[in-house]
């Protein structure tokens, strides 16, 4: 089973959300930054690498918030792991994505997120 990690970056009471480019799977959908765990990586190592690649930051990964399996139609199941990002260094470079924004947890649901993120949003946004 493929494991996918997602980072929850918080700043001033808001959470970072990223919108996929048109040339990516699920174009235009919103997500949290992250990606697939490569062989030999821990989820924390994978998220640190993905944040470096996608946002150009060096991140200190914190505690796991939630994990669950999800299956997109016609695909194999994936294990999604959501991790808190304790801190980071560097300026966020959102050019990997079509768009990035900071939203309060209560307002994240206004964005058209990937279906796989919806269970997390229900958990995270309702406390």
Secondary structure, DSSP 8 states (H G I E B T S, - for coil): -EEEEEEEEEETTEEEEEE--TTSTTTT-EE-SEEE--TT--HHHHHHHHHHHHH--EEEEEEEEEEEEE--TTS--EEEEEEEEEEEES---GGGSSEEEEEEHHHHTTS-B-GGGHHHHHHHHT-
